[in-house]
Amino acid sequence: MTHIAAVRCAFPSHRYPQAELTDMAARVCLPENADRRLLDRLHRSARVDHRNLALPIEEYEKLDGFGAANDAYVTAAVELGLESVRGALDGAGLAPADVDMIMFTSVTGIAVPSIDARLAGALGLRPDVKRLPVFGLGCVAGAAGVARMHDYLRGWPGHVAVLLAVELCSLTVQRGDGSPAGLVASALFGDGAAAVVACGAGRPVSGPTVVASRSHLYPGSEHVMGWQVGGDGLRVVLDAGVPEVVRRYLADDVHAFLADHGVSAGEVSAWVCHPGGPKVLEAVSETLGLPDGALDVTWRSLSAHGNLSSASVLHVLGETLATRRPEPGTWGMLIAMGPGFCSELVLLRW
């Protein structure tokens, strides 16, 4: 069994209400004096109240191309990574020298050496720490990262593993991109980091255990989410059909996964779901037949910080640990979906 010892999040200090971010998006994404009614409607319907930004809001209009945005990404990713990993290790009662493997995931910037390598010395990780940087999973990567840590710790039960997710979505907003997908992204995505410390069965700690995981890649759905990479950087691909993909596949996957472990959906006391956006969350709740309030922590995360891509489901996990405190012995289900199109399910037990 893998034990989740601690989860800690970190956010940039630049925090703004949605109305200010809407005005910024109008200046960056739309031509001067353009009709902004669609932009305003999308921002109002996103169910996001505030978001944090990697840079002060006035700096975004000054960013000159992908290189400048990526330089800002590397600087902020290192700062947030240090804060969240240090916090998670402190919360777990462990030292940096205890870490045997660190996995890093992000899809909003590029760094070689990777961010985990840049953090190692400042954190005080051992020189022989195993590193696994992961790119391309997007929103599903928080759940997939927990699942792959579990796979690793089953083979190395005496080890300590750290998962770090850093996403600076604001730095990917494209100047002049007034497409519906671009405007939805400007309304929904925020910046932040999350770190999870997990221990194998040989180092039991308090906290929920990871029982099992399941991945599912849906055929013919590659077009619904991702990046279009061009000279100006990373332009979002976000199809309006994402909620329908959720409705088509998710319930069968979840119920079959639970049944394989002798668990029913009614026995799950904590649903830790990635806040993909209002329509996606409504699709998840409806297709799984969840009771009222089952996704309250997820909705609060969306409102307070927006969709943090890979870090979001980890933020929901951390908030669940801090505020929900499920009864010992009860079940939890961690769910995320992302580019591929794919889902990752992780069965937890408190």
N, C-alpha and C positions, 0 to 999 in steps of 0.2 A: 504494500500500500504506500502511496505517496501522501505525505502530510503537507498541507498548505500552512506554512508557519506565519506568514505576514504578507500583507498587501499595502503598499503606500503609493500615493499619487503626488504629482507635482505639477503646478501650473505656472505659466508666465505671469509676471506681476501686472501686465497691462490688461485690464478687465473693463469691458464695455457693455452697456445695455444694447439689446437688439436694434433699437431705433438708430443708434449711432452707427452700427455696423451696416444697416440698410443704406444709410446715406453714403457711407464709404463705398459700398458696392456700386451705388449709382454713379459715383465719380469715376471709379476704376473700370467698371464693366460696360457702361453705356455711353453713347455719344452725348456731347453737350446738348442740353434741352430735349433729350429723347423722352418718349413716353415711358414712364416708369411704373405704370399701373400693375403690370405683371410682376415686376420685381417686388413691389410693395406687398402684393397679395401672397407671393411665395414666402416672403419673410414673416408675414403675420401668421401664416398657417403652419410654420415649421415647429411651433410649440417650444421655441427657444427664447429664454428671457435674457440671458447674458452669455458671453463667451470671453475667453482669454486669448490674447494674441501674442505671438512671438516678438513683435515689434510694437512700438507706439503707433497708434492708428494713423498718424500723419506721415509715417515713413513709407507706407505702402504705395502711395502715388509716386514716390521717388525711386522705387526699385527699378533698376535698369537691366532687365533680362534675367535669364535663368541662372547665370553665374552669380549675380548679386544675391538672388533669392536663396541659392544653395549655400553660399557662404554664411548667410544669416541662419540657415537651417543648422549647419554644423555647430556654430557657436551656441545656439540656444539648446540644441539636442544634448550637447555635452553638459551644459549647466543643469538642465532638468533631469538628465540621467543620473548625475551625481546626487542630486537632492533625493530623488525617489529611491535609488538603490540604498543609499545610506539610511534613509528612513525605514526601509523594509528590513534591512539587516538589524538595525537597532530594535525594531519591533519584534523580531524573531529571537533576540538575545544572542546574536551571532556576530562574529567579526569578519571583515573582508577576507582574512586568511583562511576562513573556513570554507569558502566557496570553491567548489570543484569544477563547476560548469556555469557559464553565462551565455544565455541566448538573447540576441538582440533582434528586434523586429521593427521595421518602419517601411512606409511606402511613400513618404512625402519629401524625401531628399536622398542624396547619394553621397556616400563618404567612403573613401579608400585611403588609408586604413579605416575600417568601420568604426562606428561610434563606441562599441564595446572595447576595442583596442585602445582608443583614445582615453577611455575612462579608467583602464586597468591600473595604471600607475598612480593616478590621483586618488583612486579608491583604496589602493593598497592590496589589490588582488595578487595572488601568488603568480610567479612567472610561468608556472606549469598549468595555469587554469585553462580548461578547455573552452573554446569560443565557438559559437554558432550564430553568425549573422544571417538573417532571413529577410529576403525582399520579395514582394510581389503578392503576398497574401491579403494585404489590405485589411478590411474590417474584420475578417475571420481570424486574423493572426493572433489575437489575444487568447481566444479559446484554443486554437491550434497549438499555440506555444505551451499552454498548460498541459495539453495532451502529449506533446512531444517531450516535455520535461518528465511526465509520468513514465513514458517509454524508457527514457534514459535512466531514471531512478529505479526502475524494475531491474535493470541490469547492474546498477551500482547502488545497492540499497543503503550503503553507509555514507553516501555522498550528499552534498548540499548543492542545489541548483538555483540559479536566479534567472528569471525572465524579465527583460526590460523592453517596454514598448514606448516609443516616442513618436508622436505624430504632430507635425506643424502644418496643418492643412491650409492655414491662411496664406502661407508662402507659395501655394500652388495656384491661387486664383489668377486667372489670365487677364491681363489688361485688354479691354475691348471685347471680351467674350460675353456677348449678350444672349447666348443660346439658352434655351430652357434648362439644359443640364448644368450649365455654368451658373445660372442664377439660383438654381436649387442648391448647388454646392455652396454658393456665397451665403445662403440663408441658414445652412444646416451645420457645417463642419467647423470645429474649433481646434484649439491647440492644447496639448497636455502630454503627460508621461505617466506611466504606471510601472511599478516593479513588484514582482511576486517572488518570495523566497519559499522554496519547497525542499523537504527532506525525505529521504528514502525510509523504508521500514526499519532500517538499522539505526535510525536517529529519530525516534518518535518524538513529536512535539504536539502541543495543543493546537487545535484547528481542524477543519474538515479534511477528510481524506478523498483522494481521487480514486474511484473504483474502476472506471473504464472510460474509453472514449470511442467515438465512431466518426469517420469522415465520409462525406458523400459529395461527389462531383457530378453535376447534372448535365447531361449531354445536350449539345446544341444551344447552350446558353452563354457562350463566351462573350457575346456582344452586349450583355446587359450592364456590365460594370467593369471599369478599369481606367487605364490612362491611354491617351493618344499622345505619344512622345514626339515633340517637334522642336524646332529651333528656339521657341520661346519657353520650352519646359514641358510640364506635365499638365495636359488639358483633360479634364474629367470626362469620362464616358459613364453616363448614368441613364439607363433606359427606364421609361415609365412603367414597364412591365415587371419590375422587380417584385412588387407585392403579389402579383399573380403567380410568379414562380414559387414564392413562399407558400401560397395557398395550395398549389398543385402538389408539392413534394413534402413539406415539413412534417405534417401530422403523421403520415405513414412512417417516416424515418424515426420520429421521436417515439411513437408507440411501439414500433418493432424493437428499437434499442432498449427501451425500458422492459419490455416483455422478456427479452433475452436474459435479463437479470432478475426476473420475478417481481418486477415493480410495476405498478399502474400509475397513470398520471395523477390520480387522486391522492396518491401517497407522497407526492412531491410537495414539500413544504416551502421550498425556496426556488423560484424561477429566476435565474441570473441571465438576463437576456441583453444582447447588444442593442443599444438604442439607434437603430438604423434610420429612424425617422417616423413621423406619425403614421403614415400609411402602412409601413412595414410592421410597426408594433401592433396596429389594429389587425393586420392580417395574421400575425402570430397568435394574438389572443383569440381571435375568432376561430382559426383553424384548429387550435389545440383545445378550445372550449374552456379557457382558463377562468377561474372565478374572479369576481371583482376584487381589485387591489393586488392581484398576483404580480403585476408588473409595475407597481408603484415606485419601487426604487429605480427602475429603468427610466420611467417618465421623469422622475426628479433629476436624474443625471442629465437627461436630454435638455431639460429646462435650464439647469444651472450652468452647463458647459457645452452644449451642443453635442454633435457626433464627433468623437475623438478618434475615429477609425479604430485601429487595433487596440488602443488604450482604453476604449470605452467600456467594453465588457469587463475589463479588469477593475475599472473604477466602480462599476456596479457590484462586482464581487467584494471589493473593499468596503463599500457602503453596507452591503448585506451583512458582512462580518461585524461591522461596527454598530449597526442599528437594529437589524432584524433578530440576530442571535437565535437561529433555529434550535429547537430542542435536540439534545444529543440523541443519536440514533436515527434521526429523520433524514430524508433524502433531499438532494438538490440537483437541479439540472442547469448546466451552463450551456448557453446556445449563442452561436454567432454565425453570420453568413457573409460572404464576400465574393470578390472576383473569381471567376471560374466557369459558371457561377457555382458556389459550393456552400456546404454547411459543415460545422464542426460541433459535435455534441460531447459533453463531458458529464459523466454521472458522479455526483459528489455525495458523501455521507458525513453528517455532523456527529 
